[in-house]
Amino acid sequence: MMTLTLILWMRLVSKMNIRYFTFGLLSIMLSTPVSSAEPSEQLEKEITKSRYETCEKKEPDCIKNIEVIEVRGQQPNPISVSSQGVYTLNRKMIEDYRFGNGNLNDLLGILPGVQYGEAAYSAEQVSNIKPSEVSISGTEGKATAYLIDGVSNNSNLNNQLGNTDRNLLQDVSGHSQELFLNLDLVESIEVYDSNIPAKYGNFNGGLVQAQTRKARDEVSLGISYRQTADDWVDYHNFYAPDFDGSDTLDNAVFQKRSFSTHIAAPLTDKLGVIAQFQYLKSQESLEQLGHLRLQEQTNYNGMVKFDYAVTTNDDISFNYLYAPYEGNYFDVNAINSDYTVKGGGSTAILTWQANRHWGYMDSQISWRSSRNSKDASSAWYNWINIPGKNWGDYDGSMTSNEGGFGDITKTQETYTAKQDFELPLGEVLFADSQLSLGYAIDHQVSVFDRLENATIYNGAIVSPMIDCAGYQIDCVETVFNQPIADIEAELGRPLDLSNGDDFLLYQSNISQTGQYFQYRQTTPKARAEASVNNFSAYVENEFEWQQYSLTIGARYDYNDFFENHNVAPRLRGSISLFENTGKFIFGANRYYASDAINYKLNEAMVPTFTEVRAIYQHRPQQWQAELSNRGYRYVYKDLKTPYSDELSAVYRHQVLGGTLELKWLYREQHESINRVKGTNELGEAILYGANSGSSEYQRLSLSWMATFDTQHVEFNVSHASNTTSAEQFDGSTQTYVNSTDYFLNFSYDDNELVYIRGDNYDLNSRENDSTYNLMTRHDMELEKQDFNRPIIANLSWGGRFDNWQLSAYARFNGEQDAIYATGTTQSIKEATSICDGCSPNRREYPVYRIEKRPSFWLLSGSVKYTLAVARDYRVTLSFEGENILNKRTYQVSPYSTGVELGRRFWLGLQLDY
């Protein structure tokens, strides 16, 4: 059957009939046992096996007289041969460029136009288990669609602010992906940055699709262990110009271990199974206010996949993925700040692929469940850094911070059913024509559950004479080392604080200075639930006339939250030139975003409320609600769905055994949802959703990629620009009474406000002219332009020579503006008091510094050696090095003290059968 199908397929290919070519290829796939071998290798095995079996039955000596026909299949390079803007990474490339944790995102950087967030290069990344967020086509990580075997892996529980600060007040730090898929589970990866087919929707960035591995036609198993540790890492310690030489930085003590195993086997002649498991654990000591403490993170990846060939034309597969993670953290600038974050989830996928005389059908149903949760102290204190509460002296902060932001659990559950069809139409308008169409229905439920009240204490007042009168947690009294009466008895007179000597004696006798809080914000215990139903459908037709091709299509999306009927046109085409050695490609497409359930969940959340208290005769009075200063609510009504319009022009040319690609890509983001401040009829502060935001992205990239018999090479350089409209920002947070007095003009949560500090620092005189700008974290993320480096370049190479497998990867990151966390705070003192008997209100907010970050480049590589130790058993020893030349990454500001990550490497051992 195999041989007959092959002959039929080759005849059809020779006639260049595209529609029959597709069905011939599908017939081979459906009539051949599933195998992970390369196409040419598997074909050669089948032909040889058939030839030898035939000869042995007739005459053993005939084997030597057989004419050997060698069939070779050319291995394509990652650049697509179609008009789609897709790059494909096969299993060999995945193995070559697997560095660090082995997460999906770690591999994407070798492709043009892919940018990483700043966290990808921070010193914490060496111990972090989460994948670095990536930007494709100029958008933040959550705007990119992630698919596993055709099923979405995007999390709507993610908060973008978690990229800067893991410990959030109103949310849980998450990730744009529900599951952290390990590369051990992946067979191939497709990355789209432009001209994305109508089949895919609900994104306005790029698209990443991972295909998991399949069972083989023979038993195989493997087990591997990889490890890195502090002895295998170089750190760069940097100190601020005003560093006094004390409290020098200690390098972290850590270890990270990865264990994985898999087994693949045919259970019958039609049924195969593959099971894989991976465990990643990281332990790291971090410095918390001068003391080293241990932080721990774990991540699991488990998969079971069954493939059943019902008939030669029908294949059913079932895939179950389970990938939870857990992190035990603490705030390095606060005491009593331990908290635990849990995330990840499960996915189950049932797929039926059918090949019929009229076309091809792919039917799929899936279930996904994920969660983000946080277990933390329920109160956060911003104490003034004075005796008794002076641990903030360590980093020069004005405050000494303590506590956490309360327990939160977020869950997301999604049910999806979809079908895709490919129908060859034969000759239409004098062209070979193929129609693609399909639909999808999904129901998603998300829950936000704050399990306890969370309170932020701010605006501390120093009061040496304070009598706390039973308030234990938010007020402290002055404490003396020795009673004042005993000192006066020794002096034989009362202390005279106007006398310098007496005042110094008084000060040195204080072990704790009295202070209290007169202001606090409380986020009440509450549960919010939101559900959204989505429906989508698409149709797309591809026409081919000799050297011309044109694909015209459209996608329709609807959800019952925004209630918008969105139609996204898709158009792409190509012209073959220079006897098919060159190809010009063009495209004009629209992509609609999908953030509906996140907005609906925000709308259902209960706002914070503010309480104040006065002081009477040095005693705090009861807390009372400040009704006029209640926290804000979200309101999203009559909104349009954000979308992006794309224009692209590409020229590809076959040269030097590879493909040269010059690409111009332009994106305009429209109807972006921004926040508008206002109040409702009850006087409550409201953040109204509006469609006033917009942005532009433009990229020019040059790439060359080639695959040879034993090697592959990829090179690309990209120049990009990304601008965001002023309407996207929240705007000023202060209203000035005069040139110096001001008050906050809106009731933001305290945890949402930060200071951005700009410096003009003279290294010689050490004089510092600093300016501080108070803004929301939302605006800081836009200001930071985390994914907006003007120039990115990559050069990667991989090769296999006998038992050796080598790879190298160099990346250049261009100069850009960057925002650095300082770990310090700055106070704001409003012009008016907040209640009768209250002092003018003063609050503390964290400080971030904006600086110019220089360009830098990094070199990584791996060496693997495979040794046959017994029949059918192989042992592979591996070395993986990152930043091999020990270069700076400029994660530490020129005027700050901190640690950067230098050279590091992993060692590994793998046994395969």
N, C-alpha and C positions, 0 to 999 in steps of 0.2 A: 504493500500500500504506500509506504514511504517513497520507494523508488518511482512508482507510477505517478504519484503526486508531484515529485520533483521534476520529472520529464515534462509533464503537462504545464507546470509553472514556468519552466525555462522557455517552452514554446510560446507561451502567452507573453512573456517578457520580450521575446525577440520581435513580436508584433507591436510592442510599445502600446498595448491597450491598457490604459491606466486602471479602468474599473476591474478588468479581469486580473490584472496584476495584484490588486488588493485582495481579491478573493483567493487567488492562488497562494499568496503568502499566508493568509488566515488558515487555509487548508493544511499547509505544512505545520503551522503552529498547533492546530487542533488534532493532527494525526500523529504527532511526535511526542513522546514522553517529555515532561518538563525537565529542563536541564539548565544549569547555570553556566555551562561551558560556552565559549564564544561560538557564533554561528558556524564559522568555517571549521572549527575543531569538531563540533558535534556532527556536522555533515560528513566529515571525513571518517569519523568513527562508525557511523551507520553504514556507509558504503563498504568500508573495509570488512565489517562484521558480516554483512550479507554475502560479499564475495567469497570470503573464506568458508562460510557455512555451506555454500553451494558446491565449492570445490571438494570439500571433505566428503560430501555425500557421493560424488561421482568418482573422483580419483585424487588421492592426497598429493600426488606429484604435480598436479596441474597448477598448484599455487605459484610455482616458480615461473610459469608461462603467462601469468595474468598481466595484462597491461595496466599499470598503476596510473590512475588519473587523479591528479591533485586538484582539489577545489579550494580556491582561496576567496575569502570575502574581505573587501577593504574596510578597515575600521574608520568610521567617520570621525572628524574632529568635532569639538563642541558646538561650533557655529552651524546653525541650521542651513539646510539646502533649500528650504521652502521660503515663502514670504513672511512667515511668522518670525517675530523677534524673540526666538528661544535659543537657549544654550543648553546642551545636554551633557551631563557628567556621568560617565559609565562607571562600572564597578572598579576598574583598574585605577581610574583617576581618584575615586573616593578613597581607595586604599593608599594611594600615593600622598594625598594632601590631608590625611587625617592627622591633625595635631591637637594637643591639649586634651580637652574632655571628649573629643570625638562627637560633638553635637553637629546638627545639620547646618546651623548658621556659620560655624567655624570654617566651612568649606567654601562658602559663597564668595568670599573676598577675592578669589582669583579671577572673577569675571568682571567685565567692564561696567562702570557705573554703579557698582555696589559699594556702599559706604557703611562703616561701623560707627556706632555711638562712642562717646568718650570713655564709657565704662570698659570698653574692650581692651584698653591699654593701661588701666589703673592697676596699682599694686595688689588690690583685692582680687583681681581677676584670676590670679594664680591659684587661689583657693576656691573661687566661686564655681558653683555647679550649673548655674543658669547660662544658657547661650547668650552671647552678646546680641543686642538688637541691631538689625541691619536696615538700611534704607535702599530701596530700589526705585529709580526714576523720581528721586527727590522728595519722597514722602517719609513720614515717621513709620516705625516698625509695624504698628497696628494697621496701617493702610494697605499692607501687602497681604495677599491671600496665600495661605499655607494649606496644602492638600496632602493627605496621605492616602494612597490608593484611590484617589478621586473624591475623598471625603474631607471636608473642611477641618482644619486643626486650629482655627482662630479662636482666641478667647476674648469675649466681650467683658470679662471681669477685670481686664488689665487697666491699671492707672498709669498714664505716661509719667506722672510725677515721681513714680517709684524708680525711674532711671537715675534720678538725682539723689533722692532720699528714700532709703528702704523703710524707714520708720515713719508712717503717715498717721495723721489724726483721723481723718474721715474715711480711710480706705485701707486696703491691704496691698502691699507691693506684689505685683504679679508679673505677667509676661504676655507678649502678643500671641504666644502659642499655648494651647492647652497642655499638650504633651511634649516633653523634650525627647524627640526621637533620636536614638543613637545610630551612628552610621553603620554599626554592625548589622542593623536590620534592613539596610537600604540597598537595593539593587541598582537604581539609577535615579538621577535628579534632573528635572527640567526647570529652568529658570527663565521666565518671560519678563522682558522689560518694555516691550512695545509690540504693536500689531497682534494683540492677544485675541484669540478666536472668541466668537460670540458664545461658545459653550461655557465660558467662564465669566463670572460676575461677582458682585458684592465686594468690590475693592476699587480703589483709585490710585494704587501704587503699582507694584509688580505682582508676580505670581510665582510661587515655588511649589512644584509638585514632586513628591517623593513616591517611588514605587518600591514596595517592600520585596524582599527576596522570596523566591519560590522553592518548593521542594525539588530535589533532583530525582533522576531515575535510578539512582543507586544510593546506598546508605553513606552518609558522611556525617562527621561530628567534629567538634573542635572545642578547645578550652584555651583561654588566654588570661594573662595577668599583666597589668601595666602599673607603674608607680613613679611618682615624683615626690621630692621632699626638699626641705630647706637646704640640705647639703648640696643639692643640685641646682640651686638658684642663686644668682647674683642680684644684690640689691644696690641701688644708688641712693645714698642719704644726702639730702640737701638742707641747708640751713639759711634762714633769713639773714639779711645784712646786719640786723640789730641783735642777732643771737649772742647771748652772753657766755656761751660755753658750758652751761650747766644742762643737766637732763638730756644728754645726747640720745639719739634715736637708737633703739634696739631692733635688730632684724627679727622678723617673725619666725617662729618655730612652727613648722607645719608639715603635713604629709597628705598626699592624695593618692588613693588607690582605686583601680578599676579592675573588676573581674567580670568576665563574660564567658558564656558557653552556648553552644547550639547543637542541634541534631536535626538532620533532614533524612527522610526515608520514604520509599514507596510502601504503602500498606497493602495495596493490591496493584493489579496492572493498570487500574484507572484512578486510584486514590493515593495521593501523596500528602505528607505532613512535614512542616518545619516548625521547630520550637526554639526560641532564643531567649536568653536572660542576660541582663547586664546590671551590675551593681557598681555605683560610684560613690565613694565616701571621701570627704575632705575634713581635715582638722587643722585649725590654724590658731596660733596665739596672736592676739592683737593687743596693742597698748591702749588701755583705758585709763586716762588721767595719770599716767606714770607707772601703771602696773600691767603686767602681761596676763591676759586671760585667754582661755581656750574657747574657740567658736567652732561649731560642727555643722556640716551639711551632708545630706545623703540624697541620692537619686536612684530609682530603680527603672529598668526598662524590660518588660516582658512581652513576648508575642507568641501566639499559637496561630498557625495558618494551615488550613486544609484546602487542597485543590482536587476537584473531582471531575474527570472527563466523562460526562454522562454518555455522550456520543462523540463521534468525530467532529461534530459541528456544535456541540454544546458543552460549556465548561462552567462549573459552579465552584466558587471559592468562599470560604468563611475565614475571617481574620479578626482576632481579638487582641487588643493592645492594652497594657496596663502600665502606667508610668507615673507613680507618685513621687514627690520630693518633700523634703523637710529641712528647714534651717533653724538652728538655735543661735540667735544673734544677741548683741547688746549695742547700745549707743556708746561710741568711744568717748564722747564728751559729756556723759551723764552717768551718775551712779544709780544703783537700783533700777537699771533700765533693761534688764533681760526680757527678751520676747522670742516667741517661736512662730515661724511662718510655715504653713503647709500648703501644698498645691499639687497640680497634676490631676490625673483622672484616668478614665477608661474609654475605649472606643471599640464597638463591635460592628463589623461590616459583612454583609451578605451580598455577593455579586453573581449574576448570571449573564454570561456572554454567549450569544447565539449567532451562528452564521447561517443564513438562509439564501435561497436562490434570488430573493428580491433585495437582500441587503444584510447589514450587520446591526445587531441590537445589543446594547449593554444596559442591563437593569440592576438597580442597586437599592438596598435599604440599609439604614445605619442608625445607630444609637450612640450618643456621646454624653459623657458626664464628667464634669470637672469641678474643682473647688479651690478657693483661696481662703485661708483662715489665718488669724493672728491671735495669739494668747499673750497678753501684756498687762502690766500694772494699769490701773484705771485712772491714775492722776499724774499730771506732769507739773513740776514746779520750776519756776524761773527765779531762784533765790538770788539776792544781790551778793556779790562776791566780797564778803566781809568776814571777820573772825567768827568761827563757828559754822559758817557755810562758805568756806573759801577754797574748795577743791578746784574752782575755776581759775585759781592762780596759775595752774599748770600750763594753760595755753593763752593766758593773758586776757581771758574773757571778762566782761563786766558782770556776768552772771555765773552762778553755779547751778547747773541743771540736774534734774532728778526725775525718775519715774517713767511712765509710758502712757499710751493713748487708748487702752481698753481692748476688750476682746471683740473681734468681728469675724463673722463667717459669711462667705459669699459662695453661691453654687450656681452652676449653669447646666441645664440638661436639654439636649436637642434630639429630635426625631426627624429623619429625612428619608424621602423616597424620591427616586429620580430614574429617568430613562433617556438614553441617547440612541439615535439611529443614524446610520450612514447608508444612503441609498444611491447607487449608481444610476444615472438617468440616460446614459448613452450620449448620443450626439444632440446637443441643443445649441442653436444659433451657430452652427458649424464648429462647435467646440465640444471636447470631452467634458462632461458635466457630472459633478457629484454633489448631492444634497445632504447636508447634516442638519438635524433638528433634534429637539429634546425638551424636556420640562423637569421641574423639581418642585417639591412641596416640603416645607419643613416647619416644625413647631418648636419654639424655644422658650424655656422658662428660666428666669434668673431670680435669685433671692439674695437680698442684702439683710443680714441679721446682726445688729449690734446687741451683744448679749448683756451689756451693763452700761450704766452711765459713765461717760468719760469727761473728766474735768481738767482744764488747763488753768493753772494759777499764774497770773502775770501782774505786773504793776506793783511789785513789792515796795514797801515803805520802811526806811530805817528809823527805828524809834527806840533809843536806849531805855526809855522809861515805860515801855509797853508792858501792860499786865494782860496776859493772854486770856485770863478768866475762863479756863477750861477748854479753849480751842487748842488742840494738840497738834494737828497736822498742817495747819496753814499759818501758824504764828509761833515765834520763839522769843523767849525773854532774854534779857541780858544776864550773863552768868560771869561771876568773878572767880579768879583763882583763889583769892583770899578775901574774906568779908571786908568791906570798906571800914567798918567799925574797928576791926583789928588793926588796919593800917593806921587809922587816925589815933588809936591808942598807942601804937609804937611811936608815932610822930609827936604825940602829946598835944595835938591841935587838929582842927578840921582841915581837910584838903581844900586848897584854894586853886580851882581849875584855871584861874587867870594867871597863875604862876606857872612858868614853863616847866620847871622841874616837877611840880605836882601833877601837871597835866600828863607828862610822859609816864609818871608813876601810875597814874590812873589807867592810861591806855595799855601799858604793859601788863596790867592786872586783869584785863578782859580776856576771857576764853571764848565768849560768844556775845555778839552784839545783837540786841533785840531788833526784830523786823517782823512785819506781817504783810499779808496780802489784802488789798481792798477791792480787788477785781478778779473775777473768774468767769470762764466760759464753759458751759456744760452742754455736751451732746447727749441727749437722753437715749435710754434703752429703747430700741424700736426695731420693727421688722417690716421690710418693704419687699413686695413681690411684683414682678412684671413678666408678662408673656407676650410674645409677638409671633404671628403667623406670616410666613413668606411664601410667595408663589413666583416662579420664574419660568420663562419659556424662551427658546431661541430658534432661529432658522438661519442657515448660511449655505450659500451655493458657490462652488468653485468651478470656474470655466478655464479651460486650457486650449489655446490655439498655438500650436508649434512652439515658438519661443516666447509667447505671451501667456500670462495667467492673471486672472482677476477673481477675487473673492468678495462677494457682497452679502452682508447679513445684518441682522438686528437682534437685540435681546430686550425682553420685556421683564420688568421686576415690579412687584407690588408687596407691601407689608401693611398690616392693619393698624400700625401706630402712626406713621406719617400719612398713610392713605394716599400716597402718590402713585400715579401710573407712569412709570419711567420707561422710556424707550431709548435704547442706546444703539445707534447705528455703528456698524463695523465695516470697514473697507480697507483692503490691501491688495497689492498686485505686484507683478514683476515682469521685467523685460530681459531676456537673455541676449548677451552681446558677445562679439568677438568669438564666434563659433562655440558658444556656450562656456567659454572660460571666464566671462564676466556676467554679472547680473545686477541690474538696477531695481531696487525695491522701494515702494512708497506705501504710505498708509495714512488714514484719517479715521480716528476711532474715538468713541466716548465710553467712559467707565463711571458707573455710579457706586458711591460708597455704601457701607452697611454698618451704621452705628446705632440703629434704632433702639435696640433693647437697652443699651447703656444709658441713653438719654431718658428712656422711660423709667429706668430704675432710679436715676438721680431725681427725677420728678417726684417719686414716691417717698424719698427719704425725709426724715424729720429734721428740721433745722436746729441749730444750737440756740441757746438763750444765755443772756449775760446777767450776772448777779454782782451787786456791789454792797459794801458795808462801810459805815462811818465809824469814827472813834469818839468816844465820850469818856472824859476823865481817864485817859490813857487805856481804855478798855475797848476791844472790838465789839461792835454791836452785831445783831443778827444779819445774816445775808438776806438781801431783798432783790426781787427781780427788777431789772432795768428794762421796762417794757418797750421803751422807745429805741432800744438798741439790740433788738432780737436778730439772730442769725438769719441768713437768707434762705429762700426756697428757690428751686428751679422750676421754671414754667416753659414748656415747649408746645406751642400751638401754631397751627397753620404754617408749618415749616416745609420748605422744599428739600429734596434729597441732594446733598452735595455731590458734585460730579467733576470730572476732569476731561477736557478735550485734548486730544493728542494728534500731532502731526509728526511724521517721520520720513526720512529719506536715507536710503542705505545703498552703498555700492559694494559688492563683493567680487573678488577676483581670485582665480586659482593661480597661485604663484609659489615657486620653491617647494612644491609638494604639499602646500597647505592653502588656507583660505585667508585672504586679506579683506578686512571689513572696515569701511569708513561709514560711521553712523552719525546722523544729526537727529536729535530728539527734542521735541518741544511739548511741554504740558502747561495747560492753564487750568487751575483749580477754581471752580465757580461755586457760588452758593454755600461757601463754607460756613459752618455754624459757629457764631461768636456769642458772647455774653453781653447783655445790655442791662445796666443797673436801673432799678426802678422800685416802686412801692405799689402795693395793692390797696384796695379800699379799706382794709383793716390796719393799714400802716406798716405791714410787714415788708421787710426788704426782699426784693425779688431779683433774681437773675433771669431775665427773659432771653430765650433763644431767638436769634435772628440769623438771617442768611446774608450778612453784610461782608463776610470774610472772603478773601481771594488770595491767590498766590501764583507765581510763575516759576517754571523750571525749564532750563535749557542745557543740553549737554552735547558736546562734540567728542567723539571717541574714535580712536584708531586701534584696530586689533589685528593680530595675525596668529592663527592657530593651526597646528599640523599634527597629524598622527602617523607614525611610521610603524614598521614591523615590531620594534621593541621599545620605541621611545615616543614621547609626545612633548610638544612645546606650545606654550601660550604666552602671548605678550599683548598688553593693552595699555593705553594711556587715555585719560578722560579729563576734559575741562568742563566744569559744571558751574551754573549759577542758580541761585534760589532766592527769591524775594517774596516777602509776605506783606500784605496790605496793612495799613495802620488800623483799619476797622477790625482786624482780627484780635487786637490787643484789648485788655480790660481798661487800660489808660490809667490816669493819675489816681492815686489812693488818698491824696491829701488836698484839703482846701485851706488856703492861707487867709488868716485874719489880717495880718500885716506881714512885713518882710521876715519876721522870725517866728511868730506864733501861728499855729495851724492845728487842725483837728482832722481825724480820719473821716472821709466823706461817705463811707459805706461800711456796713457791718460784715466785713469779711471774717472768717474764722482766723484766730490768731496763728494757727499753724500754716495758713495759706499766704502769709506775708513774709517777705524777705527784703534785705537790703542788698543792693548791688553797689559795690565800691569801685570807684575809678581813682587811680593814683598817678601823680606826677612825682616820682621818687628820685632824689638825687643820691646816687650811691656814694659820692664823695662826702657831702655834708650830712647825709642821712636825714635830710629834711623832707618831710612828707606832706604834700598838699592833697588831701583826700576829699572826695565828694561822695555822698551817700544818697542813693535814690531808692525809696521804698516802693516796691511793686509786688504784684501777686506772683506766685510760683508759675501759674499759667503763662504770664507774660515773660517770665524768666526763661521758660522752655522755648518760647518763640524767639526771644532775644539771643538765646544761646546758639541757635542754628546748629544743633548737635550733628546733623548729617550734611553740613554744607561746606565741605572742603573744596576749594576751587580746582585743585589738580590732584589726581590719583593715578598711579602707574603700577602695573604688576608685571612680573616676569616669572614664569614657572616652568619647570622641566621635570620629567619623570622618565625613568628607563629601567629595563630589566635585562640583566646580563648573567646567563647561567643561573646560579643560585642567589645572585645579588639583585636587590631591588632598591634603587636610589631615587631620591626626589629633592628638589630645592625650590624655594619660593621666596621672592623678594618683593617688597611692597614699599612704595614711596607715598608719603602723606604730605600734601602741600601746606603752606603757611595759612593760618586762619585765626580769627578772634575766638577766644575760649573763656569760659566762666569757671572759676575755681572756688570750691568751698574752703572757707578759712577756719571753721570750727569755733569762731568767736561770735559775739552778739553786739548789737548796737541798740541804744534806747531811743524811744520817741516819747516826747512829753507834750501832751495835747494842751491847747490853750485854756480849756475850761475844766473845772472839776466835774466828776461824774455823779456826785450826790452831795447833799448838805453834810458838812462835817468831813468830807473827803478831800484829800490833797489833789492838786492837778494830776491827771492820769498819766502815768509813765509805763510803757511796756517795752519788752525786749524782743528783738527779732534777729534771726541768724544772718550773718554777713557772707556774701559771695563777692569774689573779686573778678573783674573783667580785665583780661590781658591779651596780648598778641602771642600766639603759640607758634614757634618756629617750625619749619618743615623738618621731617625726619624720615628715615627709611629703615626697614627691618628685614633681616634675612633669616629664614627658617629652612630646615631640611630634615630628611630622615634617611636612615640606612637600615635595610633588613637583609638578613641572611637566612636562607632556608636549607636545612640539612635533612636528608632521608635517614632515619634512625632504624627503621625496620620496614618490612614489606607493607606498603600503603600508609605508613606513618611518616609525618614530616614535622620537624621542629623549626620554628622561626624565631630568631633573636632580633629585636628591634631597638633602634635608637632614634628618638625624635627630639630635635632641638629647635627652640624658638628664640628669636633675637640672638642668633649665634655670635654676632660681632659685638654684643653687649652695648648697643646704642641707647642713647637717651630717647624717651618718648615725650618729655616735657609735660608730664602730668602734674608736676609741682610748679607753682607760680615762682617767678624770679624773686619775689619778695616774701616767700613763705618757707616754712620748715616742713619737710615731708620726705616720703620714700617713693622711689620709682622702681619699676620692675625691669631688671636687666636680663642677662642670659639665663635660660632654664632648659631643662631637658627631662624626658621620660625614658625609662627603660622598660622593655616588655619581653614576654616569653609566650609563645603560642604553640599548641600542639594540635595537629589536624590529622584526620583519617579520611 
